């Protein structure tokens, strides 16, 4: 997996190969591993793919993968860093995809909707590019845990965040079936929820005089995918909401 050292770490996208970003990168990777299990032998589009590591992972099992993102410099980086005969990257607006309807068996779009003003157009496009009966894996951070106690996103790049119930209701307008699960801490990260040796959200606003600044620098590079789990119980406490959506066999939109 390529290091994203040629891209600026702005906080808008997650990058591999940066120790202080390893928690967020690994959290994204958990969702991509779910997507990879769904992608075997399929035509896949990754919508809002960012740096490119995700489409490259999916290409290991998929028939072919198209990664799309609106940022030209990011797509140049992806083309240079990730090469496979069944993998391509193109610059596109996620709310107006330049591909024919019904082109893909699986659409993957992770941590994108919270950045968009036109979430309905974006979801409509995901449904449009899927073949009838095709599936989409869509994720977003849980507002209840990413911005606790606030209706306004803490992350300045987020326009709107969702609770699990809100996210499911939004998706139901566009898909025939929506199954909601969540990503949770496991292992030592679960213990850290109680002792708070590391604060992964507040770290970026901490002074170096704060002891947790240094525990973050020490422990974050040690985070592995085994420190997360996917489940369906207690969704209001999940970190990221993970939705598997199915396009109707005929027509468009949800039930």
Number of C-alpha atoms within 10 A of each C-alpha: 12 15 13 20 12 9 13 11 13 9 12 14 17 20 26 19 14 15 17 17 18 20 22 17 20 21 22 20 18 19 26 21 15 14 26 20 11 21 25 17 13 18 20 30 29 26 26 24 26 24 27 29 22 23 30 22 19 29 26 17 16 22 15 22 28 21 29 27 22 17 15 13 13 23 23 15 19 24 17 11 16 19 13 12 8 14 22 21 23 18 18 19 15 25 20 12 18 14 12 10 15 15 17 25 21 27 28 27 24 26 20 21 25 21 17 16 13 12 18 16 15 20 22 18 20 31 29 22 22 25 20 20 17 19 26 27 23 25 25 23 25 26 27 20 16 18 16 12 9 11 12 14 17 16 15 10 14 18 14 15 23 21 20 24 13 13 21 20 12 15 23 18 17 25 24 19 18 23 14 18 20 25 24 22 20 16 11 12 19 14 12 14 13 8 10 13 17 21 17 16 14 11 18 11 8 14 11 10 8 10 12 19 20 17 15 18 15 13 15 19 16 11 18 16 17 13 18 20 16 19 14 15 11 10 20 17 18 26 21 29 30 28 22 21 26 24 26 21 11 10 9 16 17 17 10
